[in-house]
Amino acid sequence: MQTIACRDRVLVKELASAVVLVALWDRQLKKFVSWGSGFVVDGHRGLIVSASHIFFEMRMRNNFGERDLGYRDAFVLVGVIPDGIGSSDHSMKYRASFRYIAEVVHENIRCVDACVLRIKSKLERDIDDQDFDFSQIPERPYTKKEPFKKNPLPFLRITPENKSCEMEEEVRVIGFNQGGSGIHQPGRYLNRVLDFSEGHFISEFEPTPDIEQRNNSFLPRKEFVVNCQTIAGHSGGPCVNNTGEVVGVLSRSDPYDLRRSHLVPTSEFKNLVEAAKNAKCPTFDDLFLM
């Protein structure tokens, strides 16, 4: 099993193979309706951590918590950076291809903007074509005879639950920025080249006791604040320290200061990961027998 080396100032290119592109594709509209980033946290089980707001309605509305943002025929695509793929443009070596279909298996959307996905099937082939209709491609579900663990993925380590960041500690947010340059049609073409943003840790944030959580609303229990300017599409991407450990998942930018970003600390989603690891994973065989 490939793991990520840990030493002083691990390079982003050493972490890239464990960072993924995630997107909701709607069969009826035949386009992407939501997108972001994530990272593999368990390579044998195919578990991915990303941001909950990519997959759930988390604004204060009557449909708060609606899965797949209310789209009735949507599913989760996962893009990974293939091994050994490169080009004359060095940056293009870190371009993701869509390979898997996943589903959200654990979340706590009232107070944690992070969730755990499990890869459940593989596309017939890797897809790079931006004009491709994902509604048509066959998928191969994982079975007891062909479990996911036979071809595990590289994964990232997360910091221990009781470990925090130090003031001014260097961090990097890694993901697939969808800011665009006015040349991509929203929902149709996604940037699949990995990039990152550098910054440093500022503080921990917890709501004061006078802030009450309303019904059908999101209120984070705890967040990290970093001075690290991020772009749409980075949401759900890992924020790592110099040794390559994940200290948090990107949740949002500060609306009053775009140079600041808010993270979900590992302590806030670690229990979701553990629950996903301990849960029995239904296979295609199990579903067929029901």
Phi and psi in degrees as a GROMACS rama.xvg file:
@    title "Ramachandran Plot"
@    xaxis  label "Phi"
@    yaxis  label "Psi"
@TYPE xy
-80.9738  127.69  GLN-2
-118.056  166.971  THR-3
-91.729  126.191  ILE-4
-63.6891  143.229  ALA-5
-118.536  121.729  CYS-6
-158.527  -179.456  ARG-7
-60.7493  129.631  ASP-8
51.5065  66.7403  ARG-9
-63.5518  134.837  VAL-10
-78.2536  150.866  LEU-11
-59.3548  -37.2766  VAL-12
-63.61  -21.9001  LYS-13
-79.473  -18.2693  GLU-14
-99.7919  -15.0125  LEU-15
-56.9891  -37.7067  ALA-16
-67.2408  -14.2181  SER-17
-101.555  -2.02536  ALA-18
-96.693  136.372  VAL-19
-124.494  156.604  VAL-20
-97.5842  128.724  LEU-21
-120.142  146.432  VAL-22
-157.264  144.944  ALA-23
-92.1813  124.725  LEU-24
-111.193  129.595  TRP-25
-100.899  124.182  ASP-26
-66.9141  -36.3949  ARG-27
-72.4335  -44.7941  GLN-28
-79.2568  -18.6787  LEU-29
56.2468  48.6725  LYS-30
-160.304  168.028  LYS-31
-75.1158  135.316  PHE-32
-113.631  -11.096  VAL-33
-161.532  153.751  SER-34
-159.949  162.556  TRP-35
178.727  -156.216  GLY-36
-128.148  174.762  SER-37
-171.137  -175.318  GLY-38
-148.354  151.489  PHE-39
-78.1988  125.132  VAL-40
-106.436  -20.3557  VAL-41
-143.706  107.403  ASP-42
-74.9359  -24.657  GLY-43
-81.2584  -32.9803  HIS-44
-95.0257  -7.42231  ARG-45
69.289  39.4057  GLY-46
-96.6004  134.426  LEU-47
-126.644  139.044  ILE-48
-104.937  135.029  VAL-49
-147.739  -171.793  SER-50
-90.9215  135.155  ALA-51
-64.2715  -33.1357  SER-52
-68.121  -10.7869  HIS-53
-71.9341  -28.761  ILE-54
-115.95  -13.5746  PHE-55
-129.184  148.295  PHE-56
-73.3561  114.619  GLU-57
-120.339  7.49976  MET-58
-82.2588  156.816  ARG-59
-75.1073  88.5339  MET-60
-139.306  172.378  ARG-61
-65.7433  -25.6898  ASN-62
-96.8009  23.5218  ASN-63
-52.9923  133.378  PHE-64
88.9215  -0.212968  GLY-65
-65.1372  127.393  GLU-66
-71.6267  148.299  ARG-67
56.7571  27.8545  ASP-68
55.5895  22.7224  LEU-69
91.7233  -6.64161  GLY-70
-75.1259  126.098  TYR-71
-83.9422  -13.4751  ARG-72
-132.116  44.0143  ASP-73
-107.911  153.544  ALA-74
-144.76  163.01  PHE-75
-94.6343  121.5  VAL-76
-98.6008  144.061  LEU-77
-123.486  125.61  VAL-78
-106.047  135.074  GLY-79
-123.597  159.385  VAL-80
-87.5685  110.654  ILE-81
-62.788  146.015  PRO-82
-68.5851  136.633  ASP-83
76.0856  7.39837  GLY-84
-90.8961  128.562  ILE-85
-149.781  -178.817  GLY-86
-157.02  -179.281  SER-87
-67.884  -26.5791  SER-88
-83.6727  112.561  ASP-89
-56.4564  -38.6169  HIS-90
-64.9712  -27.6217  SER-91
-72.1204  -9.34048  MET-92
-64.6364  -20.0134  LYS-93
-111.203  47.8553  TYR-94
-104.569  129.96  ARG-95
-83.7145  147.425  ALA-96
-119.023  139.614  SER-97
-71.2323  128.539  PHE-98
-132.379  -30.1903  ARG-99
-127.227  162.362  TYR-100
-116.592  134.728  ILE-101
-130.439  173.749  ALA-102
-143.107  149.994  GLU-103
-75.2297  127.505  VAL-104
-113.96  -22.6593  VAL-105
-147.093  136.385  HIS-106
-157.701  166.086  GLU-107
-148.579  72.3191  ASN-108
-70.4026  -11.8011  ILE-109
-73.9841  -25.9201  ARG-110
-142.561  2.83501  CYS-111
-137.104  117.166  VAL-112
-89.1034  54.7173  ASP-113
-150.767  145.16  ALA-114
-143.263  168.153  CYS-115
-114.733  128.19  VAL-116
-106.946  151.387  LEU-117
-122.254  130.445  ARG-118
-69.2205  126.833  ILE-119
-113.37  -21.4604  LYS-120
-155.219  167.172  SER-121
-119.821  138.703  LYS-122
-67.4158  156.098  LEU-123
-57.01  -31.854  GLU-124
-156.38  162.221  ARG-125
-65.5768  139.476  ASP-126
-115.195  122.761  ILE-127
-112.89  -15.9904  ASP-128
-69.9606  119.08  ASP-129
-68.4045  -21.8206  GLN-130
-93.7412  6.85989  ASP-131
-69.9555  140.795  PHE-132
-94.408  101.285  ASP-133
-69.7009  -9.87327  PHE-134
-68.9877  -19.1471  SER-135
-102.384  -20.8582  GLN-136
-74.6739  134.338  ILE-137
-67.8033  151.652  PRO-138
-123.404  152.908  GLU-139
-113.318  103.969  ARG-140
-65.2049  147.973  PRO-141
-77.2442  140.474  TYR-142
-126.066  176.799  THR-143
-64.1873  -33.5667  LYS-144
-77.4066  -31.2744  LYS-145
-125.664  72.475  GLU-146
-75.8721  161.041  PRO-147
-60.5995  -35.8803  PHE-148
-63.4379  -11.1768  LYS-149
-68.7878  -24.6866  LYS-150
-132.491  71.3519  ASN-151
-68.299  159.509  PRO-152
-103.867  154.957  LEU-153
-61.654  149.371  PRO-154
-136.602  164.454  PHE-155
-105.756  144.488  LEU-156
-80.4764  147.697  ARG-157
-108.687  153.115  ILE-158
-67.3169  152.001  THR-159
-56.8693  151.783  PRO-160
-58.9584  -33.5153  GLU-161
-92.6235  6.25471  ASN-162
-97.8846  130.236  LYS-163
-113.372  178.727  SER-164
-93.4802  157.65  CYS-165
-98.0973  150.248  GLU-166
-52.9349  129.042  MET-167
73.0135  8.51229  GLU-168
-62.6994  136.812  GLU-169
-72.6555  137.662  GLU-170
-139.628  162.49  VAL-171
-139.229  132.952  ARG-172
-98.3378  126.408  VAL-173
-114.751  135.753  ILE-174
179.008  -166.04  GLY-175
-114.313  96.7959  PHE-176
-68.8115  131.178  ASN-177
-113.121  27.3968  GLN-178
-63.9136  -32.935  GLY-179
69.5396  177.289  GLY-180
-135.186  30.6919  SER-181
78.2041  12.0383  GLY-182
-114.599  -11.1167  ILE-183
-105.319  137.27  HIS-184
-79.0822  120.766  GLN-185
-56.2072  134.273  PRO-186
82.628  -8.2472  GLY-187
-111.198  -45.7199  ARG-188
-116.902  131.015  TYR-189
-115.887  140.849  LEU-190
-70.189  128.8  ASN-191
-115.706  11.0791  ARG-192
-97.1162  125.058  VAL-193
-67.5005  142.243  LEU-194
-144.46  -177.289  ASP-195
-153.181  163.93  PHE-196
-129.863  134.509  SER-197
-100.548  150.047  GLU-198
-170.646  -155.504  GLY-199
-147.787  159.072  HIS-200
-74.4828  138.56  PHE-201
-110.164  -57.0078  ILE-202
-164.717  170.997  SER-203
-98.0069  147.459  GLU-204
-128.305  131.342  PHE-205
-134.161  138.877  GLU-206
-59.5753  141.52  PRO-207
-73.8374  155.284  THR-208
-57.8295  -23.1425  PRO-209
-78.7128  -7.03701  ASP-210
-91.3058  113.282  ILE-211
-97.9955  141.645  GLU-212
-82.2182  122.978  GLN-213
-81.856  160.716  ARG-214
-62.0295  147.297  ASN-215
54.4409  50.9053  ASN-216
-148.461  161.156  SER-217
-106.301  131.414  PHE-218
-141.568  108.176  LEU-219
-65.5482  140.334  PRO-220
-74.8523  -34.7116  ARG-221
-160.083  142.102  LYS-222
-141.194  155.765  GLU-223
-100.065  142.545  PHE-224
-112.358  127.984  VAL-225
-125.839  147.355  VAL-226
-87.0108  87.6526  ASN-227
-156.149  107.485  CYS-228
-76.9866  124.043  GLN-229
-119.148  170.182  THR-230
-129.658  155.955  ILE-231
-49.4402  134.691  ALA-232
104.834  -25.3264  GLY-233
-73.9468  -19.2272  HIS-234
-51.0752  134.461  SER-235
88.4106  -11.8159  GLY-236
-73.1582  154.953  GLY-237
-76.3175  142.618  PRO-238
-105.728  119.876  CYS-239
-115.119  154.441  VAL-240
-90.6393  -173.387  ASN-241
-66.4033  -23.2658  ASN-242
-90.9426  5.60721  THR-243
86.0743  6.02027  GLY-244
-83.7386  144.469  GLU-245
-78.9292  122.753  VAL-246
-99.4871  -16.3238  VAL-247
-177.347  171.995  GLY-248
-115.419  133.933  VAL-249
-66.1642  125.231  LEU-250
-102.373  -52.175  SER-251
-164.015  163.071  ARG-252
-90.55  153.269  SER-253
-73.873  120.891  ASP-254
-65.5584  -18.9205  PRO-255
-98.3876  -11.4157  TYR-256
-154.469  97.4523  ASP-257
-68.1627  -7.99901  LEU-258
-78.551  -12.5869  ARG-259
-106.284  145.343  ARG-260
-132.029  152.295  SER-261
-108.802  135.204  HIS-262
-116.636  151.002  LEU-263
-88.3397  114.301  VAL-264
-63.6575  156.258  PRO-265
-60.1082  -32.1057  THR-266
-62.5247  -23.1379  SER-267
-84.9866  -21.9959  GLU-268
-118.376  -2.92152  PHE-269
-60.2759  -38.0339  LYS-270
-66.5854  -30.3104  ASN-271
-66.99  -39.8283  LEU-272
-64.501  -44.1223  VAL-273
-63.6939  -39.2231  GLU-274
-63.2092  -39.2995  ALA-275
-67.6438  -36.5842  ALA-276
-66.6626  -36.8846  LYS-277
-85.844  -15.4079  ASN-278
-75.1918  146.038  ALA-279
-71.8062  128.421  LYS-280
-89.6753  112.205  CYS-281
-67.3239  135.919  PRO-282
-104.44  174.267  THR-283
-58.5929  -35.0997  PHE-284
-61.8579  -44.3203  ASP-285
-61.9436  -45.3176  ASP-286
-64.4356  -35.1911  LEU-287
-66.687  -32.1584  PHE-288
-82.8247  -11.5957  LEU-289
